[in-house]
Amino acid sequence: LPYACSVTHPRTAAPPRIASIMADAGGSHKRKYDRQIRIWGDHGQARLQSANVCMLGCGPVGSETLKNLVLGGIASFTVVDAELVTARDTGNNFLIEASMLGTSRAKGVSALAQELNESVVGRFVEEEPAHVVQNNPGFFRDFDLVIATQLADAVAAVLDDVCRTHGVPLILSTCVGFAGTVRLSLAEHTVLEAKPDNSVADLRIARPWPELMAHAAAYDLSAMDDVERRHVPWVVLLLKHLHDWRLAQQPPAPETHVPTTGPEKRAFRDTLRAWGSSYVEVGHDLPDNFREALSNAYLAWTQPEVPSAAANVLSQASAVAMRAAASPVAGGADDLDVAPCVGFVPSGATTYAHALADVATTSAPPASAAATAEENFWQLACAVSRFVDQASGGGFLPLDGSLPDMTATTEMFLSLQNIYHAKAEADATAVASIALEVPRPRDRNHTAPPSAAACRHFCKHCRHINVLRWCRVSDELRNGISTVRAALANDGPSRDAANLYVLLRARDTALADTQTARVMREGTATAQEDELRRACGTVLRRACAGAHSEPLTEELISAEWISEIARWGDTEPHTVATVIGGIVSQEAIKLVTRQFVPLDGVLVYNAVRGDAAVLDVAKTA
């Protein structure tokens, strides 16, 4: 039966569920998700708990991904799958039991997934994912994320266009035997909280501000007893020694001068070590704080600079902010033309419209300082760019105000921390003032300037801001293979990854033809390899059509890999699906929480060799 699916768009108002999540931040939800909150914070967890995810296909990879997201605490999921449970499902699908044989796979997976976390709402639709994509694009508009597994390339391209129209992030994954791919797709994704694994603290030792220099100068080590001296923060030791080093130069060097040559740096370390040794008896080890100063001595000549990723964002910020201010109002539900839906039977809903309404009432990001900073990303990036260029910034990014652990008394550490916090607050205040001068986007969701808390949050993380853009899947299908030309000629994981990428594309091409597909599924091993080799030649020649470079041929593809792909058929081993599902769920959490930097290419997993490589075939030009 046809049902209308015109519903309130989830981004037009904050639903009651979000308020309850934030209000319960110190209660059961915080206790339940304590370990992951330590990674992405309350605001990241609130985003996860308001996320509505659509899962197209609930085979092994889909089920593994769904399991991880449900345990993580998403708001709801909707599984779209038309398959019935087979004996193979009972062996490779984590969310299938033997008692489900012959029943709806979507229903069985949804039921067991909900048992993992009673806070998550589960729904299922017994329909072929390809049919939904091609006949009801409006189905996807109210989800916060769409994950598609085992989709044909042509269907994936259509789905990508649909998701981009509705502004919904998309993750595509494929698993064939001992190989798999993961690919993200959306027009633009900004990252404020990148949280890199390794980051050098911005302590401004080489370029201190007056208050920091005055604080360091107030320490008189010669007047301290041994216990006090051993607990002077190493930051203070470096600042004082760098000041003395400048005075010792002939003539005395200016306050901006730092050791630059190898001999100067070695001499700086030697005199620092001698200074520390002067306070201990001969033969005794240096105090811990002096050893920490020696290990961080490089900060005395490391000038504060804008990292390349952040510099790239800041260089675009002014133009993007101006375009947003000039663009017309858009983004509401009334701007979308949604076709009626036919033939869907969701569980627990009397009509299809009710099912979509359920999704709409569990969406929208929380109104926190972090969320406000992310919503005003380009305006605040523009303000930071101007801050760097103005005298208030002096060519430097706003200070984040954080200090690493160090040997110090509580009083000394807090005193130094207050100096850094005061500078960070002053920089954030300056950025907030500049942000008021940046034209605001003409979007109904941006009615007020970013708050002081939002500016502080942005300034704290602005050293590692990033922006990622992915090309359309249709563009990748046209140009992706020509991009891996160099990888096909190299040795190592990238060559294997390029081979698998081409072969999976060729396999999809072969399966798209009815006659060839029959050979691929029922023919002899030799016949299957021959068809796959011919398909490789087809996609390689198609990729080079119209190009001025040397054409690619199937001889570039490893015969060993052709044999392997043909032998694997359409199998999805549970061990491989577990890895692929883990990667997909990790990338999903990155997109939903807007933290960490997601994949910006196509990840190819090679379980035969136990490695993976990311091919740059999904980036925009």
KOLPA-893352 format. One record per residue (C-alpha): x, y, z. Coordinates in pm, whole numbers, padded with zeros to 5 digits, always signed. Layout:
BEGIN
XYZ...
This chain:
BEGIN
+00000+00000+00000+00123+00354-00071+00203+00572+00227+00293+00940+00233+00640+01010+00379+00634+01387+00424+00762+01441+00777+00920+01718+00980+01286+01742+00889+01503+01648+01192+01722+01955+01163+01444+02211+01201+01399+02171+01576+01572+02010+01874+01365+01708+01983+01289+01627+02347+01524+01327+02334+01832+01549+02306+01732+01748+02612+01688+01428+02810+02030+01302+02698+02203+01621+02811+02007+01633+03136+02109+01275+03213+02476+01342+03142+02567+01272+03502+02334+00974+03542+02283+00632+03391+02404+00719+03041+02734+00854+03174+02790+00543+03383+02692+00315+03097+02919+00476+02838+03194+00595+03073+03490+00448+02884+03399+00594+02547+03299+00930+02696+03660+00954+02812+03757+00948+02444+03503+01177+02276+03344+01357+02571+02985+01417+02674+02914+01622+02362+03045+01344+02137+02835+01086+02318+02529+01310+02294+02577+01325+01917+02608+00947+01903+02295+00903+02114+02099+01125+01877+02218+00953+01558+01975+00763+01337+02156+00517+01113+02030+00340+00802+02196+00007+00726+02153-00121+00371+02224-00492+00374+02267-00690+00695+02513-00955+00583+02827-01026+00788+02982-00679+00741+02652-00500+00801+02581-00700+01116+02930-00645+01259+02902-00272+01193+02555-00257+01343+02666-00447+01654+02944-00196+01721+02721+00108+01671+02442-00032+01888+02686-00105+02168+02817+00249+02126+02469+00386+02192+02324+00529+01871+01963+00651+01895+01815+00416+01637+01886+00204+01334+01683+00094+01034+01792-00222+00852+01695-00259+00485+01734-00613+00355+01509-00851+00159+01706-01175+00204+01588-01480+00395+01820-01647+00645+02020-01932+00489+02253-02193+00635+02550-01978+00534+02416-01688+00742+02420-01905+01054+02793-01957+01007+02916-01608+00918+02662-01362+01061+02704-01263+01425+02341-01154+01461+02177-01468+01320+02072-01784+01505+02001-02130+01363+01636-02101+01467+01594-01814+01217+01647-02032+00906+01405-01936+00631+01283-01620+00806+01350-01255+00730+01717-01171+00778+01639-00804+00845+01394-00898+01118+01631-01143+01284+01930-00909+01279+01721-00620+01414+01586-00832+01700+01925-00954+01819+02087-00612+01771+01829-00455+02000+01908-00711+02269+02262-00570+02285+02140-00229+02405+01787-00167+02528+01830+00210+02483+01853+00177+02103+01543+00173+01884+01552-00081+01601+01347-00099+01281+01367-00306+00966+01237-00284+00611+01201-00603+00407+01299-00465+00071+01595-00490-00166+01834-00200-00094+01875-00135-00469+01497-00105-00505+01480+00152-00225+01766+00354-00374+01620+00365-00721+01250+00401-00639+01227+00595-00314+01516+00840-00266+01314+01036-00007+01352+00743+00232+01709+00852+00320+01658+01218+00398+01589+01188+00774+01887+00972+00863+02209+01109+01009+02418+00842+00839+02366+00581+00568+02585+00271+00557+02563+00046+00251+02724-00296+00219+02771-00510-00091+02603-00262-00328+02673-00276-00700+02879+00019-00824+02595+00162-01033+02353+00152-00740+02616+00302-00509+02656+00595-00749+02281+00663-00742+02272+00634-00362+02564+00877-00335+02376+01136-00539+02066+01089-00323+02257+01124+00004+02436+01435-00118+02104+01589-00214+01980+01541+00143+02313+01625+00307+02348+01277+00461+02695+01119+00498+02742+00784+00324+02976+00493+00395+03017+00219+00134+03180-00114+00211+03244-00434+00020+03376-00771+00136+03469-01043-00113+03657-01339+00027+03978-01216+00189+03953-00861+00053+03738-00566+00140+03700-00194+00078+03567+00101+00277+03486+00439+00124+03322+00752+00263+03130+01001+00055+02995+01346+00130+03050+01688-00017+03235+01833+00281+03323+01730+00634+03487+01973+00875+03693+01842+01167+03745+02058+01472+03852+01798+01729+04107+01603+01525+04280+01459+01835+04604+01353+01664+04802+01067+01817+05115+01279+01843+05108+01652+01896+05373+01895+02019+05239+02119+02295+05214+02486+02200+05412+02636+02490+05564+02938+02308+05902+02892+02474+06080+03031+02169+05840+03327+02149+05706+03393+02502+05464+03675+02579+05555+03933+02850+05349+03777+03132+05512+03438+03077+05862+03591+03080+05783+03782+03396+05656+03465+03563+05977+03275+03475+06198+03565+03587+06036+03558+03933+06198+03218+04004+06536+03252+04182+06681+02903+04189+06987+03010+04390+06763+03119+04676+06562+02793+04685+06634+02484+04889+06704+02157+04712+06345+02030+04735+06198+02347+04584+06462+02360+04312+06389+02003+04205+06024+02095+04152+06059+02404+03936+05862+02328+03615+06085+02247+03319+05906+02512+03113+06037+02775+03353+06387+02624+03338+06390+02644+02957+06259+02999+02956+06523+03115+03204+06805+02931+03029+06703+03062+02687+06700+03417+02828+07048+03367+02977+07173+03213+02652+07061+03522+02460+07242+03750+02704+07559+03540+02672+07581+03598+02297+07829+03855+02168+07670+04098+02124+07358+04001+02331+07092+03858+02103+06739+04001+02077+06447+03830+02251+06336+03664+01927+06672+03494+01863+06699+03117+01919+06967+02855+01854+06960+02767+01484+07280+02585+01394+07386+02242+01511+07676+02375+01726+07444+02634+01887+07187+02370+01979+07452+02137+02121+07602+02422+02322+07256+02515+02451+07200+02160+02575+07548+02139+02727+07509+02459+02925+07161+02351+03038+07304+02020+03161+07590+02202+03335+07340+02434+03503+07147+02141+03643+07465+01959+03748+07576+02261+03949+07297+02189+04199+07387+01823+04264+07694+01649+04400+07946+01502+04157+07838+01159+04036+07471+01210+04111+07200+01212+03845+07039+01530+03722+06712+01622+03896+06401+01503+03715+06292+01853+03617+06628+01928+03452+06615+01595+03266+06268+01688+03142+06404+02027+03031+06684+01854+02838+06444+01616+02663+06228+01913+02560+06515+02148+02476+06412+02143+02109+06114+02361+02203+06359+02646+02272+06423+02679+01898+06095+02544+01760+05899+02843+01636+05519+02833+01668+05370+02772+01326+05037+02691+01167+05022+02319+01070+04967+02255+00700+04613+02116+00736+04504+02410+00950+04677+02654+00713+04481+02503+00424+04153+02558+00612+04239+02914+00713+04335+03001+00355+03985+02897+00241+03796+03036+00539+03734+03391+00420+03604+03287+00077+03381+03011+00220+03238+03240+00489+03161+03507+00230+02988+03254+00003+02779+03128+00296+02673+03482+00381+02568+03545+00021+02385+03215-00034+02004+03194-00006+01829+03028+00286+01809+02652+00241+01804+02327+00428+01454+02288+00568+01212+02006+00509+00993+02225+00291+01281+02256+00043+01265+01883-00033+01036+01711-00278+00975+01363-00139+00801+01100-00348+00548+00866-00190+00673+00532-00068+00537+00200-00190+00561-00148-00046+00759-00105+00278+00656-00287+00592+00855-00154+00891+00823-00330+01224+00638-00165+01507+00475+00105+01295+00119+00125+01166+00220+00329+00864+00542+00408+00685+00496+00775+00768+00490+00682+01137+00819+00498+01099+00983+00801+00943+00830+01024+01207+00994+00803+01471+01329+00864+01303+01269+01239+01289+01201+01263+01663+01542+01121+01755+01763+01348+01545+01944+01682+01575+02273+01774+01738+02293+01899+02098+02314+02273+02155+02652+02265+02336+02955+02491+02298+03120+02220+02087+02814+02188+01861+02789+02566+01825+03157+02588+01733+03112+02317+01470+02800+02481+01326+02992+02809+01294+03309+02638+01173+03380+02858+00872+03288+03184+01046+03520+03105+01337+03792+02981+01101+03770+03313+00920+03799+03496+01255+04106+03289+01350+04262+03360+01009+04219+03733+01068+04352+03698+01424+04672+03539+01291+04719+03822+01041+04652+04099+01291+04881+04239+01559+04680+04065+01833+04790+03727+01698+05138+03824+01590+05136+03557+01322+05044+03280+01567+04731+03077+01625+04534+03136+01946+04696+02959+02240+04509+02649+02356+04621+02695+02716+04708+02331+02788+05017+02211+02973+05172+01864+02964+05248+01669+03280+05573+01767+03448+05764+01740+03772+05644+02032+03986+05471+02113+04310+05097+02166+04286+05137+02534+04364+05405+02589+04097+05215+02394+03834+04887+02578+03897+05063+02913+03895+05216+02836+03554+04888+02692+03428+04707+03013+03522+04948+03211+03303+04870+02989+03004+04496+02991+03075+04490+03370+03095+04665+03401+02759+04431+03144+02602+04129+03332+02735+04262+03664+02601+04321+03510+02256+03973+03354+02251+03818+03686+02349+04001+03856+02063+03879+03590+01819+03521+03630+01947+03544+04004+01885+03670+03948+01531+03399+03687+01468+03133+03956+01518+03274+04133+01210+03256+03822+00988+02935+03811+00779+02697+03547+00911+02550+03270+00691+02197+03337+00568+02076+03010+00720+01773+02987+00945+01975+02770+01188+02227+03050+01245+02032+03323+01421+02288+03428+01683+02666+03479+01680+02880+03203+01832+02900+03222+02211+03216+03294+02408+03224+02927+02510+03204+02822+02143+03493+03056+02056+03702+02914+02339+03629+02561+02222+03724+02645+01864+04046+02820+01968+04143+02526+02188+04133+02287+01892+04213+02515+01597+04573+02393+01555+04444+02068+01409+04131+02172+01222+04080+02003+00890+03832+01985+00606+03778+01683+00383+03591+01662+00055+03516+01346-00141+03441+01321-00510+03114+01165-00617+03110+00789-00659+03016+00839-01023+03333+01046-01073+03540+00777-00904+03393+00512-01134+03509+00720-01431+03851+00828-01304+03948+00609-01009+04139+00338-01193+04355+00581-01387+04451+00731-01049+04607+00403-00929+04830+00370-01238+05146+00438-01037+05046+00197-00760+05003-00086-01013+05368-00050-01110+05507-00037-00755+05590-00312-00509+05442-00347-00162+05096-00311-00009+04990-00030-00244+05039-00254-00549+04833-00535-00396+04568-00281-00297+04558-00140-00651+04523-00492-00793+04236-00571-00557+04069-00237-00629+04075-00296-01005+03964-00658-00966+03669-00573-00744+03560-00311-00997+03604-00567-01275+03407-00827-01080+03121-00580-01041+03131-00512-01416+03118-00885-01490+02828-00946-01254+02629-00661-01411+02594-00865-01731+02348-01154-01700+02541-01398-01919+02879-01319-01765+02731-01334-01417+02614-01690-01483+02967-01791-01577+03109-01614-01270+02874-01807-01042+02842-02145-01215+03132-02182-01459+03458-02367-01413+03750-02204-01235+03925-02141-01567+03614-01987-01722+03566-01760-01421+03928-01641-01437+03897-01574-01810+03580-01367-01762+03739-01174-01478+04052-01108-01686+03838-00979-01974+03644-00758-01734+03975-00617-01606+04069-00526-01961+03731-00359-02010+03751-00137-01702+04117-00052-01763+04057+00050-02125+03748+00244-02023+03954+00429-01761+04208+00536-02021+03957+00635-02288+04037+00987-02405+04355+01005-02193+04688+01102-02346+04888+00859-02130+04987+00504-02218+04682+00274-02205+04642+00025-01920+04594-00343-02003+04497-00653-01810+04860-00771-01815+04923-00527-01529+04690-00726-01303+04844-01012-01108+04733-01355-01231+04753-01472-00870+04499-01212-00760+04270-01290-01055+04269-01653-00946+04202-01559-00585+03908-01326-00662+03753-01585-00894+03796-01858-00631+03641-01651-00353+03316-01595-00543+03066-01405-00325+03187-01538+00010+03204-01312+00316+03417-01488+00580+03322-01381+00930+03683-01313+01030+03727-01066+00742+03382-00914+00793+03472-00847+01155+03770-00635+01052+03578-00450+00779+03282-00395+01011+03513-00259+01279+03665-00011+01033+03323+00097+00906+03186+00154+01257+03499+00347+01350+03455+00576+01051+03085+00609+01131+03166+00730+01482+03412+00982+01339+03142+01125+01114+02869+01128+01377+03075+01274+01663+03266+01502+01422+03587+01404+01597+03908+01250+01462+03999+01262+01093+03808+01012+00875+03939+00820+00575+03989+01046+00276+04041+00773+00018+03938+00415-00049+04075+00174+00211+04155-00168+00065+04196-00446+00322+04404-00746+00222+04343-01030+00468+04578-01262+00278+04874-01050+00380+04711-00894+00686+04759-00533+00576+04568-00241+00431+04635+00062+00214+04441+00378+00136+04420+00472-00233+04372+00836-00323+04085+00774-00563+03802+00945-00371+03941+01294-00319+03809+01595-00504+04042+01754-00753
